[in-house]
Amino acid sequence: MPEHDRDAVPKRKCVACANDLQDPWQCDICHSYQDMKLCAVCKKAMPKKADRCNSCTAFQGPKKNLLFYAVAVTFISGIFTLISTGFTGLSYLVDRNSDTKFKVTGSDTKLLRIKVWNTGRKPSRIIGYRLRFPRQLMLDDATLVQSDGDSVIQPGNPVNVGVTVKEFVRSLRPGSKDDRYTKDEIRTLLSDQKQPLILQMEIDVEESGHLWNLADHPFVVPKTDQISADRIKDFILGRIPDFG
C-alpha cells in the first residue's frame, strides 16, 4: 500500500487515554492494555474481569442494577415515612379535641350506672340520657336524669355516672286509650323471657370541637350502648309504681 494511503487509514485510539495507538495491544503513553471493556454506565475503560468501575463506581453485569435497587428502596422507604408521618399528624388532629364513649355497667332499684371516658385532649360534657325499650317490654321510652357523678368528662380516667327516672310509663294496650299493662305483667315477661330483650341506652355528648370545624365550636353527638333488659331488671321494676 502506498505511504500516503497508509497515513489515511484512521488509527485506533487508546481505550484509556484516547491517544493514537502505535501498538494495538498496549498504549505507548499510558501503558494501558487494550484488552479491556467499557463501563456500562460511564463508558470508561476498565479491566474485563472487573465487577465495578473505578471511575463511576457502577457495578457491571448482573450487579449493575444494585444501585437502582438501592435508590428504589431508599425512595420507597421515604414514601412510607411520609405516609406514617401523615397518619400520625392526622391522628393528632382527630384526637386533639374530645372523643367520648360510654358503657352501661350495672344498676340497682334506683340508679342505672354507666362508665364514661374521654380519649381526646379536651373535656366534653354529657347533656342528655335516654332509655329506649323494645315494644315487647310494654314500656314507653324514657328520658333519664343524672343524680350521681360529674357530667363534665375530662380526658384521662373513666368517670362513673348514675342516672335515674322518677318512674317508667307502662305502655297502653293495643286499641285502648287508658288501659295500660301492669307491673306484674312486665315482671313476668322479664322472668320468663328465653331470648333476652335488648334495650338501647343513649347519651348526648357535647364534644369540644372536631377536625372539620375551623371555629372549634362544640357540637352534640348521640352515643349508644345496647344492653339486655335482664341485666337492669332491678332498675326497671324499681322505677315502675306498684299500683295499677
Secondary structure as the mmCIF struct_conf table of DSSP 4:
data_model
#
loop_
_struct_conf.conf_type_id
_struct_conf.id
_struct_conf.beg_label_comp_id
_struct_conf.beg_label_asym_id
_struct_conf.beg_label_seq_id
_struct_conf.end_label_comp_id
_struct_conf.end_label_asym_id
_struct_conf.end_label_seq_id
HELX_RH_AL_P HELX_RH_AL_P1 GLU A 3 ALA A 8
BEND BEND1 VAL A 9 VAL A 9
HELX_LH_PP_P HELX_LH_PP_P1 PRO A 10 ARG A 12
STRN STRN1 LYS A 13 LYS A 13
HELX_LH_PP_P HELX_LH_PP_P2 CYS A 14 CYS A 14
TURN_TY1_P TURN_TY1_P1 VAL A 15 CYS A 17
HELX_LH_PP_P HELX_LH_PP_P3 ASN A 19 ASN A 19
STRN STRN2 ASP A 20 ASP A 20
HELX_LH_PP_P HELX_LH_PP_P4 LEU A 21 LEU A 21
BEND BEND2 GLN A 22 TRP A 25
STRN STRN3 GLN A 26 GLN A 26
TURN_TY1_P TURN_TY1_P2 ASP A 28 CYS A 30
STRN STRN4 TYR A 33 TYR A 33
BEND BEND3 GLN A 34 GLN A 34
STRN STRN5 MET A 36 LEU A 38
TURN_TY1_P TURN_TY1_P3 ALA A 40 CYS A 42
STRN STRN6 ALA A 45 PRO A 47
TURN_TY1_P TURN_TY1_P4 LYS A 48 LYS A 49
BEND BEND4 ASP A 51 ASP A 51
STRN STRN7 ARG A 52 ARG A 52
TURN_TY1_P TURN_TY1_P5 ASN A 54 CYS A 56
STRN STRN8 PHE A 59 PHE A 59
HELX_RH_3T_P HELX_RH_3T_P1 GLY A 61 ASN A 65
HELX_RH_AL_P HELX_RH_AL_P2 LEU A 66 ASP A 95
TURN_TY1_P TURN_TY1_P6 ARG A 96 ARG A 96
BEND BEND5 ASN A 97 ASN A 97
STRN STRN9 THR A 100 SER A 107
BEND BEND6 THR A 109 LYS A 110
STRN STRN10 LEU A 112 ASN A 118
BEND BEND7 GLY A 120 LYS A 122
STRN STRN11 SER A 124 ARG A 132
HELX_RH_3T_P HELX_RH_3T_P2 ARG A 135 LEU A 137
STRN STRN12 LEU A 139 LEU A 139
STRN STRN13 ALA A 142 ASP A 148
BEND BEND8 GLY A 149 GLY A 149
BEND BEND9 SER A 151 SER A 151
STRN STRN14 VAL A 152 ILE A 153
BEND BEND10 PRO A 155 ASN A 157
STRN STRN15 VAL A 159 THR A 164
BEND BEND11 LYS A 166 LYS A 166
HELX_LH_PP_P HELX_LH_PP_P5 PHE A 168 VAL A 169
STRN STRN16 ARG A 170 ARG A 170
HELX_LH_PP_P HELX_LH_PP_P6 SER A 171 SER A 171
STRN STRN17 LEU A 172 LEU A 172
HELX_LH_PP_P HELX_LH_PP_P7 ARG A 173 ARG A 173
TURN_TY1_P TURN_TY1_P7 PRO A 174 GLY A 175
BEND BEND12 LYS A 177 ASP A 178
STRN STRN18 ARG A 180 ARG A 180
HELX_RH_AL_P HELX_RH_AL_P3 LYS A 183 ASP A 192
BEND BEND13 LYS A 194 GLN A 195
HELX_LH_PP_P HELX_LH_PP_P8 PRO A 196 LEU A 197
STRN STRN19 ILE A 198 GLU A 207
BEND BEND14 SER A 208 SER A 208
TURN_TY1_P TURN_TY1_P8 LEU A 211 TRP A 212
TURN_TY1_P TURN_TY1_P9 LEU A 214 ALA A 215
STRN STRN20 PHE A 219 SER A 228
HELX_RH_3T_P HELX_RH_3T_P3 ALA A 229 ILE A 232
HELX_RH_AL_P HELX_RH_AL_P4 LYS A 233 GLY A 238
TURN_TY1_P TURN_TY1_P10 ARG A 239 ARG A 239
BEND BEND15 ILE A 240 ILE A 240
BEND BEND16 ASP A 242 ASP A 242
#
